[in-house]
Amino acid sequence: MFTDKTLTCRDCGSEFLFSASEQEFFAEKGFENEPGRCPACRAARKAQNRGSRQMFSVICSDCGKETTVPFEPNGSKPVYCSECFQAHRQSW
């Protein structure tokens, strides 16, 4: 039903493959337009949008290391650095 297509990125101008499996995924999600950016430019744009997020400096409740989190802690729950958070997450 779907066949691989070669598209041109509107940001960098390079060609990229829009695979049959990606096309199937887009169709399942109801997306009607083909991607206009290559995967690298899509990732860069996504990272740029994430960069505008306000971060808050905190001290990890487990190891005491200073870290940043994307929310303002209110003191009602412990706040962890990414390493301690992953360790706690595995035990849930």
C-alpha positions as CSV (number, residue, x, y, z in Angstrom):
1,M,0.0,0.0,0.0
2,F,2.7,2.5,1.0
3,T,6.1,2.8,-0.8
4,D,9.3,4.6,0.3
5,K,9.5,8.3,-0.9
6,T,12.4,10.7,-1.0
7,L,11.5,14.1,0.2
8,T,13.4,17.4,0.4
9,C,13.8,19.2,3.8
10,R,12.5,22.7,3.7
11,D,15.0,23.9,6.3
12,C,18.4,22.4,5.2
13,G,17.5,21.3,1.6
14,S,18.8,17.8,2.1
15,E,16.9,14.8,0.8
16,F,15.5,12.2,3.3
17,L,13.6,9.0,3.2
18,F,9.9,9.0,4.2
19,S,9.6,5.2,4.6
20,A,6.5,3.1,4.0
21,S,6.3,2.3,7.8
22,E,6.5,6.1,8.6
23,Q,3.7,6.7,6.1
24,E,1.6,4.0,7.7
25,F,2.2,5.6,11.1
26,F,1.2,9.0,9.8
27,A,-1.9,7.5,8.3
28,E,-2.9,5.8,11.6
29,K,-2.5,9.1,13.5
30,G,-4.6,10.9,10.9
31,F,-1.9,13.1,9.7
32,E,-2.7,14.3,6.1
33,N,0.6,16.1,5.3
34,E,4.0,14.6,4.6
35,P,6.8,15.8,6.9
36,G,8.5,19.0,5.6
37,R,11.7,18.6,7.6
38,C,14.3,15.8,7.7
39,P,14.6,13.9,11.0
40,A,17.7,16.0,12.1
41,C,15.9,19.3,11.5
42,R,12.7,18.0,13.2
43,A,14.8,17.0,16.3
44,A,16.6,20.4,16.3
45,R,13.3,22.2,16.1
46,K,11.8,20.1,18.9
47,A,14.9,20.7,21.1
48,Q,14.7,24.5,20.4
49,N,11.0,24.5,21.5
50,R,11.9,22.6,24.6
51,G,14.7,25.0,25.4
52,S,12.2,27.8,26.1
53,R,10.8,25.8,29.1
54,Q,11.5,27.4,32.5
55,M,13.7,25.2,34.7
56,F,14.0,25.4,38.5
57,S,17.2,24.8,40.5
58,V,16.7,22.2,43.3
59,I,18.7,20.0,45.6
60,C,18.1,16.2,45.2
61,S,16.3,14.7,48.2
62,D,18.4,11.6,48.0
63,C,22.0,12.4,47.1
64,G,22.0,16.2,47.8
65,K,23.3,17.0,44.3
66,E,22.1,20.3,42.7
67,T,20.0,19.8,39.7
68,T,17.2,21.4,37.6
69,V,13.6,20.3,37.1
70,P,10.9,21.6,34.7
71,F,8.5,22.4,37.5
72,E,8.5,24.5,40.6
73,P,8.6,22.3,43.7
74,N,6.1,23.2,46.4
75,G,7.8,21.2,49.2
76,S,5.1,18.6,49.6
77,K,7.0,15.8,47.8
78,P,10.7,14.9,47.5
79,V,12.5,16.1,44.3
80,Y,15.2,13.9,42.7
81,C,18.0,14.4,40.2
82,S,17.6,12.3,37.1
83,E,19.8,9.4,38.4
84,C,17.9,9.1,41.7
85,F,14.6,9.5,39.9
86,Q,15.4,6.6,37.6
87,A,16.4,4.5,40.6
88,H,13.1,5.2,42.4
89,R,11.2,4.7,39.2
90,Q,12.5,1.2,38.9
91,S,11.3,0.3,42.4
92,W,7.7,1.5,41.7
